[in-house]
């Protein structure tokens, strides 16, 4: 492959994911974007995915010491930048892509040079919407959301935090995009810095969204929809919960706990631009598979 001609690249970080799941994703990526430079980073104890990566033409890297999600994607980002990639796509292995999805989002970024990060509309396998567009988190918000979910939902704070009132039907600037599918402009990310490797797992996407948002737009585009088999692992696994809590502490140590004036300004702007205010009742997030812009 002529590395100078690489337009876009992609990295997928795996940790004991089912081979058939990874194989489906690799097939959809290579069919959607033939010639795309794909990195498969395997943090599992065994290299069971090596042959699969070879068949798909992906660059395979086995890291049995599991250095974490952020560090693994950073290795691929550095390699992609060295290969001349202009855009880089971060993918979770448990997503399913439409054939034209990557191309549409690349075209959107080409047409909007002020955009640094883009994320699509995300659905559960049963078609329900995953409301993954979020405001920048407040520690109290996260504590209530995690330990008092009914209160968080009934108070309307969950709907506000996840921007339900937007209907997820409009292009909008979002303070925190999900790392399950994150298309980034390589030049912008190199400028602000790659994923912060202090986050082993969780919050690395919020942190990067926030840093990119200082110099470029971070945008939700509903015209492309993907499927994400979101397992909410930290709600079922104590080890993942520990990683979640450690990352939360590191995030707030970095950006501020109760006092974070920038967070307030960014969230207020996002709510205003999405047509939402505290006084307006937030509409429930749509559950249908409606992909209209």
C-alpha positions as CSV (number, residue, x, y, z in Angstrom):
1,X,0.0,0.0,0.0
2,X,1.2,3.5,-0.9
3,X,1.1,5.1,2.6
4,X,1.3,8.6,1.1
5,X,-2.1,8.0,-0.5
6,X,-3.9,6.9,2.8
7,X,-6.8,9.2,3.4
8,X,-8.3,7.6,6.4
9,X,-7.4,5.0,9.0
10,X,-9.2,3.1,11.7
11,X,-8.2,1.5,15.0
12,X,-10.1,-1.2,16.9
13,X,-9.0,-2.3,20.4
14,X,-10.0,-5.7,21.6
15,X,-10.0,-7.5,24.9
16,X,-11.1,-11.1,24.7
17,X,-13.9,-10.2,22.2
18,X,-15.6,-13.0,20.3
19,X,-13.7,-13.6,17.0
20,X,-16.9,-13.7,15.0
21,X,-17.8,-10.2,16.3
22,X,-14.4,-8.8,15.3
23,X,-14.5,-10.5,12.0
24,X,-17.9,-8.9,11.1
25,X,-16.6,-5.5,12.0
26,X,-13.4,-5.9,10.0
27,X,-15.5,-7.1,7.0
28,X,-17.8,-4.1,7.2
29,X,-15.0,-1.6,7.5
30,X,-13.0,-3.1,4.5
31,X,-16.2,-3.3,2.4
32,X,-17.3,0.3,3.3
33,X,-13.8,1.8,2.7
34,X,-11.6,-0.4,0.6
35,X,-7.9,0.4,1.1
36,X,-8.5,1.9,4.5
37,X,-5.6,1.4,6.8
38,X,-7.0,-0.7,9.7
39,X,-5.2,-1.3,13.0
40,X,-6.4,-4.2,15.2
41,X,-4.8,-3.9,18.7
42,X,-5.4,-6.9,20.8
43,X,-5.0,-6.5,24.6
44,X,-6.0,-10.1,25.2
45,X,-3.8,-12.6,26.9
46,X,-3.6,-14.7,23.7
47,X,-3.2,-13.7,20.0
48,X,-6.3,-15.6,18.8
49,X,-7.2,-12.7,16.4
50,X,-3.8,-12.6,14.6
51,X,-4.9,-14.8,11.7
52,X,-8.2,-13.1,11.4
53,X,-6.5,-9.7,11.1
54,X,-4.2,-11.1,8.5
55,X,-7.1,-12.3,6.3
56,X,-8.7,-8.8,6.6
57,X,-5.5,-7.0,5.7
58,X,-5.4,-5.3,9.1
59,X,-2.2,-4.3,10.9
60,X,-2.2,-6.5,14.0
61,X,-0.6,-5.7,17.3
62,X,-0.7,-8.0,20.3
63,X,-0.3,-6.4,23.8
64,X,-0.9,-9.2,26.4
65,X,0.1,-6.8,29.2
66,X,-3.1,-4.8,28.4
67,X,-1.8,-1.2,28.7
68,X,-5.3,0.2,28.4
69,X,-7.7,1.6,25.8
70,X,-6.2,5.1,25.5
71,X,-2.6,3.9,25.1
72,X,-3.6,1.2,22.5
73,X,-5.5,3.7,20.4
74,X,-2.6,6.2,20.7
75,X,-0.2,3.7,19.2
76,X,-2.5,3.4,16.2
77,X,-3.0,7.1,15.9
78,X,0.7,7.7,15.9
79,X,1.2,5.1,13.2
80,X,-1.7,6.5,11.2
81,X,-0.3,10.0,11.4
82,X,3.1,8.7,10.2
83,X,1.4,7.0,7.3
84,X,-0.2,10.3,6.2
85,X,-3.7,9.6,7.3
86,X,-5.9,12.8,7.5
87,X,-8.8,11.2,9.3
88,X,-8.8,8.5,11.9
89,X,-11.8,6.4,13.1
90,X,-11.8,5.0,16.7
91,X,-14.2,2.0,16.9
92,X,-15.4,-0.4,19.5
93,X,-15.4,-4.0,18.4
94,X,-19.1,-4.4,19.3
95,X,-20.5,-2.0,16.7
96,X,-22.1,-2.6,13.3
97,X,-21.7,-0.1,10.5
98,X,-23.9,0.7,7.5
99,X,-22.0,0.3,4.2
100,X,-22.1,4.0,3.4
101,X,-21.6,5.3,7.0
102,X,-17.9,6.0,7.0
103,X,-18.0,7.6,3.6
104,X,-20.8,10.0,4.6
105,X,-19.0,11.1,7.7
106,X,-15.7,11.6,5.9
107,X,-17.6,13.7,3.3
108,X,-19.1,15.8,6.2
109,X,-15.7,16.5,7.6
110,X,-14.3,17.4,4.2
111,X,-17.2,19.9,3.8
112,X,-16.7,21.3,7.3
113,X,-13.1,22.1,8.0
114,X,-13.9,23.6,11.4
115,X,-15.0,20.2,12.7
116,X,-12.5,18.1,14.7
117,X,-14.6,15.2,15.9
118,X,-17.7,13.6,14.6
119,X,-20.0,10.9,16.0
120,X,-23.1,9.2,14.4
121,X,-26.5,8.3,15.8
122,X,-26.2,5.1,17.8
123,X,-28.9,2.4,18.4
124,X,-29.2,-0.8,20.4
125,X,-29.5,-4.0,18.5
126,X,-33.3,-3.9,19.0
127,X,-33.5,-0.5,17.4
128,X,-33.8,1.7,20.5
129,X,-31.8,4.9,20.5
130,X,-28.7,5.1,22.7
131,X,-28.5,8.7,23.9
132,X,-24.7,9.0,23.9
133,X,-24.5,12.8,23.4
134,X,-23.7,14.3,26.7
135,X,-22.9,17.4,28.5
136,X,-19.6,17.7,30.4
137,X,-20.1,15.8,33.6
138,X,-20.4,17.2,37.1
139,X,-19.3,14.9,39.9
140,X,-22.7,15.1,41.6
141,X,-24.4,14.4,38.3
142,X,-22.4,11.2,37.9
143,X,-22.9,10.1,41.5
144,X,-26.7,10.4,41.3
145,X,-26.8,8.8,37.9
146,X,-24.8,5.8,39.1
147,X,-26.3,5.2,42.6
148,X,-29.8,6.8,42.4
149,X,-30.8,6.2,38.7
150,X,-34.6,6.5,39.4
151,X,-34.1,9.9,41.1
152,X,-31.8,11.0,38.2
153,X,-34.4,10.0,35.7
154,X,-37.5,11.4,37.4
155,X,-35.9,14.7,38.2
156,X,-35.3,15.4,34.5
157,X,-31.5,15.7,35.0
158,X,-30.8,12.6,33.0
159,X,-32.8,14.0,30.0
160,X,-30.9,17.3,30.3
161,X,-27.5,15.6,30.7
162,X,-28.1,13.4,27.6
163,X,-29.8,16.1,25.6
164,X,-33.0,14.1,25.1
165,X,-34.9,17.3,24.2
166,X,-33.0,17.6,20.9
167,X,-34.8,14.5,19.7
168,X,-31.4,13.3,18.4
169,X,-32.7,14.4,15.0
170,X,-30.5,17.4,14.3
171,X,-26.8,18.1,13.7
172,X,-25.6,19.6,16.9
173,X,-22.4,20.5,18.7
174,X,-22.0,18.2,21.7
175,X,-19.5,18.7,24.5
176,X,-18.8,15.0,25.1
177,X,-18.9,12.4,22.3
178,X,-18.8,8.6,22.8
179,X,-15.6,6.7,22.0
180,X,-17.5,3.7,20.6
181,X,-17.4,5.5,17.2
182,X,-15.3,8.7,17.0
183,X,-14.1,10.0,13.7
184,X,-11.4,12.6,14.2
185,X,-9.3,15.0,12.1
186,X,-5.7,13.8,12.7
187,X,-4.2,17.3,12.4
188,X,-6.5,18.6,15.1
189,X,-5.9,15.7,17.5
190,X,-2.2,15.9,17.1
191,X,-2.5,19.6,18.0
192,X,-4.4,19.2,21.2
193,X,-2.7,15.9,22.2
194,X,-3.9,12.3,21.8
195,X,-5.9,10.3,24.3
196,X,-4.7,11.0,27.9
197,X,-3.1,7.7,28.9
198,X,-3.8,8.3,32.5
199,X,-7.3,7.0,31.7
200,X,-6.9,3.2,31.5
201,X,-10.6,2.8,30.6
202,X,-13.5,5.3,30.6
203,X,-13.5,9.1,30.4
204,X,-10.7,9.2,27.8
205,X,-13.4,10.1,25.2
206,X,-14.8,12.9,27.4
207,X,-11.4,14.3,28.0
208,X,-10.4,14.3,24.3
209,X,-13.8,15.8,23.3
210,X,-13.2,18.6,25.7
211,X,-9.7,19.4,24.5
212,X,-10.7,19.2,20.8
213,X,-13.7,21.4,21.6
214,X,-11.4,24.2,22.6
215,X,-10.0,24.5,19.0
216,X,-12.6,22.9,16.8
217,X,-16.2,21.7,16.7
218,X,-17.3,18.3,18.2
219,X,-20.4,17.3,16.2
220,X,-23.2,14.8,16.3
221,X,-24.5,13.8,12.8
222,X,-27.8,11.9,12.9
223,X,-27.8,11.1,9.1
224,X,-25.6,8.1,9.8
225,X,-26.7,5.4,12.3
226,X,-24.7,2.5,13.8
227,X,-25.6,-0.3,16.1
228,X,-23.8,-0.7,19.4
229,X,-24.1,-3.7,21.6
230,X,-23.6,-1.6,24.7
231,X,-23.2,-3.8,27.8
232,X,-22.8,-1.1,30.6
233,X,-20.0,-3.3,31.9
234,X,-19.3,-1.2,35.0
235,X,-22.8,-1.8,36.2
236,X,-22.2,-5.6,36.2
237,X,-18.5,-6.0,36.8
238,X,-16.8,-4.7,40.0
239,X,-13.4,-4.5,38.3
240,X,-14.9,-2.3,35.5
241,X,-16.7,-0.3,38.2
242,X,-13.3,0.3,39.9
243,X,-11.8,1.5,36.6
244,X,-14.8,3.8,36.0
245,X,-14.4,5.3,39.5
246,X,-10.6,5.7,39.2
247,X,-11.0,7.4,35.8
248,X,-13.7,9.7,37.2
249,X,-11.4,10.8,40.0
250,X,-8.6,11.5,37.5
251,X,-10.9,13.4,35.2
252,X,-12.2,15.7,38.0
253,X,-8.7,16.1,39.4
254,X,-7.6,17.3,36.0
255,X,-10.5,19.6,35.1
256,X,-12.0,20.5,38.4
257,X,-14.6,19.1,40.8
258,X,-17.3,21.5,42.0
259,X,-15.5,24.6,40.6
260,X,-15.1,24.3,36.8
261,X,-16.3,27.6,35.2
262,X,-15.4,26.3,31.7
263,X,-17.7,23.3,32.1
264,X,-20.6,25.7,32.9
265,X,-20.0,27.8,29.9
266,X,-19.6,24.9,27.5
267,X,-22.7,23.1,28.8
268,X,-24.8,26.3,28.7
269,X,-23.8,26.9,25.1
270,X,-24.6,23.4,24.1
271,X,-28.1,23.6,25.6
272,X,-28.7,26.9,24.0
273,X,-27.6,25.8,20.6
274,X,-29.7,22.6,20.8
275,X,-32.8,24.7,21.7
276,X,-32.9,23.5,25.3
277,X,-33.1,25.3,28.6
278,X,-33.5,24.3,32.2
279,X,-37.0,25.7,32.2
280,X,-38.2,23.7,29.3
281,X,-39.4,20.1,30.0
282,X,-37.1,17.7,28.2
283,X,-38.7,15.4,25.7
284,X,-38.0,11.7,26.0
285,X,-35.3,10.4,23.7
286,X,-36.9,8.8,20.6
287,X,-37.0,5.0,20.7
288,X,-37.8,4.4,17.0
289,X,-35.3,3.8,14.3
290,X,-35.9,7.2,12.7
291,X,-32.9,8.3,10.7
292,X,-34.3,11.5,9.3
293,X,-32.1,14.6,9.6
